[in-house]
Amino acid sequence: MKARRIVFTAPFDGKADDVLKSLDVSSGIRTELRKRIGLVAKINGQEEIPVTLVDVLKKDEEFCIYLEDREVPGVPVCDREIPIVYEDEDLAVVEKPASLAVIPVKGHYGRSLANCLAKRWGDFVYRPVNRLDRDTSGLMVVAKNSLAHSRLSGKTHRRYLALCQGVFSGKREGIIDAPLDRAEDGMKRYVCQVGKGAEAVTRYKFLKQYDGYFSAEFIPVTGRTHQIRVHSSSIGYPLMCDKLYNPCCRSLTLDDGKILDRQALHSYYLEFTHPVSGKKLCFSSAPDFISQEEFRDVLKNTVKD
C-alpha cells in the first residue's frame, strides 16, 4: 500500500514530538517518524516544509505526517472472496465467514483472512484490530496503517448473537465476571479462581427460547480469547455446536432446514470512532442461524442500549 498522508492542526505551541503525543500518535509511530526526514512537514499553502520532531510547531499551524511501511512481507493470495462492508484509506470492515482463520497459523497458511485480503490489496502489513475465532462469523476491522491500528485497538464496541444449549432460567440480563486462564493443552481456556488468570467480563441478554436451546446477545467488556464461549459454558449454557466447550455438541437443524455444524456465534454489531476523521461509524450483520424477523427485533431493541 502507498504511504498515507495525514493532516493535523497543532493544538498548542510546542515541539512536534509533544504535539503528536497530545494527538494520540503512539510512541512507536513517533519513533519511525524520527528516523527519516520528510515524514513530517509543515504545510504552507501548497508547499510542504520538512521538519523534525524537535522543531517547534505553532498553535493552529497545519502539518502532516506520512505513514509508510518500509518492510512489507509478501502475502500469498487466496482466491476466496470476502465481503467488504466498508473501506477507506485507513481501514476496512469485513464480514468474516465461519471456517476462515483470522491469522495464518499452523494448518491455515495461505488460507487465512490475510491471504483473502491480499487478493484485493496485494502485499501489505496485516493489522487486524479485533479477532474472531475460526468458526465464529461476522464483523471485524482491519487497519491499513499503524495510526489507525493504534487508535482503534481496544476501542471498538462489539455485540454478538449466539445460540445456547438448554432451557434458560434466571435473570434475562446479567454480567458474567469470571477470570480466564489457559489450559495445559494451550488451546482451551477455563474459568479460574479470582486473583489468577486474566480478568474477563461479559454482559449477556436472553432473547428467545427454542426447543432445547435459546438465542442470546453477548457484549464482551474485556476481550479474552474464547471469552464468550467459555463464559456461556461456565454458567451451564454452552454454545450450540461448539466442539471445544460443549460436552454434548451436536449439529443443529434450524427452522429453515439448514444444518448448523459450527459454534453458533456471530459478531453482529460493530461501533467505533474513525481513527482519523473522528466520525462515529456503526455496522450490523445478520447471522445465518436466526430469522430475519428476530434479527430486526434485535437491532430495534438492543443496538440503542
N, C-alpha and C positions, 0 to 999 in steps of 0.2 A: 504494500500500500504506500502511496505517496505521503510526503511529510504533511502533517496537519498544522495549519496556521491558526492560532487563536489570539484574538484581540482582547486586551484588558484595559481598564481605566484605573490608574493609581489612586487609591483612597486617601493617601497622605504623602507628605514629603518623606522620602527615605530611600535607603539602598534597595536596589532591585530585588535582592535576595529577601529582605524583610517584607517588601511589598508582596512578592509572590507567596511567601509563607502565610501572610494575612489573608490571601485569596485562596487558601486551601490547596496550594500546589505542594505536593509531597516532597519530602527531603530527597527521595530517590530521583525524582524528576529534576529538582534543582541541581543535584549533583551532575546529571547528564548535561544540563544547560551550561553548567560551569566549565565543562570540558572543552567546548568548541565555541569560538567567536562566530557570531552570525545567527545563533539560535535565539537571541533576544535582541529586540530592536525598538527604538522609539519611532513613533510614526509622526512624520512632519509633512502633512498633505499627502502627496503621492510618494514621498520619499521615506525610506526606512534607514535609520541611523543605528548601526550596531552598537550595543552597549554590553558591558559585563555586569555580573551580579553585584559588584561592589560600587557600581556607578549609581548616582542619586537620580531618582525619578521625582518629578514634582506632582503634587496633588492634582487630580483631574487630567493628567497627561496620559495620552493613549500610547500603548506599547503592545508589542506582540511577541509571542514565543512560537518556535517551530518544534514540533514533536516528530521525531523520526527514529524508527528502529534501525540501528546500524547493523545488527546481525539478525537476519530473518531466516529461520530454518526452512528447509524445503518441506512441504506438506503434501504427501501423496493424495491424489484425488480419488474420491469415491463418487460413483455416479448416482447415488441415492439423492433424490430431491427433498429439500427441507423447506416447509412453508416459512416464509419471512413475513411476519406480521407488521413490522415497522423497521425502517432502516434510514440512517443519515450518515454524516461524516464521522460521527463519534461512536455509534453503537448500532446494534441490531437486536430486535426482539424476535426470537424464533419460536416456533411451536414444535418442540421435540416429540417425535413419536416414541412409543414404547419399543423396547428391544434395541435401542440405539444407545451406546455408551457415550457419555459426555467427553471423556478424555481417552486418548489412545493407550489403554493399559493392556496387559498381557491377555491375549485371546481376542482383542479387538483392534489390533494395529491395522491401520488402513481402512477401518470401517467405523470410526467414531464420528461424532458431530464435527470435530475439527476437519476431518477429511471431506465431509459433505460440504462444508463451507468453502473449502479450498477450490472446489469446482467453480464457485461464484467469485471468490476473491483472489485466487492464485495463492502463492506463498505468502504467509502472514504470521505474525506473532499472535498466538491464540490466548485470549483473555476472557474466559467465562466468568461472569460476575456471580451468578448463583448456579448451583449444580443440581441436577436431578439424577436419581438412581437410574440404572439402565432401563428397568421396566416401569419406571414412572414417566408418564407423559405430561405434556403441557408447556407452559410459557417459561422462558428463561432469557436472560440478557447476555450478550457477548459484546464486550467493549472493543473498540477498534484502535484505541490508543491508551497510553499509560495514565493520562489525566482522567479520562472517563472511567477507567477501571478503579483508580484510587478513590475517586469521589463517589462511586456507586457501591463499592464493597461494603457490605453490612448495612446498606441504607435503602434496600428495596423492601416494599411491603408485599408479602405473598400470601395467597389463600389457596387452599387445596380442597378438593372434593374427594371423598372416598366411600367405598362400601365396606362395612364392618360386619363380621360374623356375629350372630347372636340376636337375642331379643333384648332391646335396650330397656334398662330400668335405671332410675336415678335422675339427677338434675339434667335438664335439657341443655344447659350450657355450663361450662366449667373450665377449670385450669388444671392441667397435669404438670406438676412441678416435681420432677424426679431426675437426679443426675444420671448421666450415662457413662459407661466405661467400655473399653474394647475387650472382647472375649479373647481367649488364648489362641483361637484359630485365626485371629486377625481380621476376619470378615464380619462376624456378628457383633452387635452391641447389646448391652444389657443394663437394666436399672440397677444402680449400686447404692450403697449407703450414703447418706448425706455427709458431706465433707470429703468424699472421694469422687473420682471421676470428674466430669465436666458438667457444669450447670446446664440444665435443659428444661425449657418451659414451653408448653404448647396449650393454646386455647382451643376448645372444641365446642361444637354446637350440633345437637341431634337434629336431623331433618325429616326423615320419613322411614317408617318401618315397612319392610317387605317380609316375605315368607322365609324366616330364618336368618335374615340379615337386614341391615338398615344403611341409609345414606347419612353422611355426616360431613360437616365442614371443619377443617383444621387450620389454625393460624399459628405458625411457628414463631415464637417470640425470640428464641435462640435458633441457631442454625447448625445443629449437630448432625453428623452422618446417621441416616436411618431414623432420625428422631421421631417422626410421626408414626412410623411402622412399629418401633419399639414401645412408644408410649401407649398407642392404641392396644397393643397386645398386653401390656402390663396391667391394664385395667379390665382385662377379660374380654376384649372385643378386637381380636386380630383382624387385619385387613383380609378381605376375601382374596383367595388365590395367591397369597403371599407365601412363596415356597420356603422362605427363610425364617419367618416369625409366626406362621400359623401352623400349629401341630396337626390340625385337621384339614390341611389345604386340599382343595379340590377345585376343578373347573366349575364355572357357573354359567348356566343357560339363562340369558336375560329375557325380558318380556318380548323383545322383538325377535327372539330366536337366535341371536348372536351368542356365541360361546366365548366367555372371557376366561383366559388362561394365564393371566399375569396379574400382579398385585393391583388392586383397584384403587389407584391413587393418581390424581391428575392436578397439576398446577393450573388452576382455572382463572386466577386473577393476579395481576401484577401492577404495582403502582410505584412510581419513583419520580424524583425531581431530575430533570435533564441536567447532566453534569456541566454543560457549557451554557445553554440558553437560560436555565433556571425554570423552564416551563414544567408544570406538573403533567405527567403522562400516565394514562391508565389503559390497561388492556384486559380483555377477557377471552376465554377459550372454552368451548363446551367439551366435556369428556364424552367418551363413546359408551359409557356404561349407565347413564341415566337419560331419561327422556328430555326432549327439548322443552316440554312444558315445565318439568321440575327445574330445569336449568334456568328458565326465565324467572321462576319464583325465587330461586337462589339469588340471582342478580338483583331482583327487586327488593328483597328483604335483608340481604346481608352486605352487599357492597357499600351501602350508605352508612354502615355502622361506624 
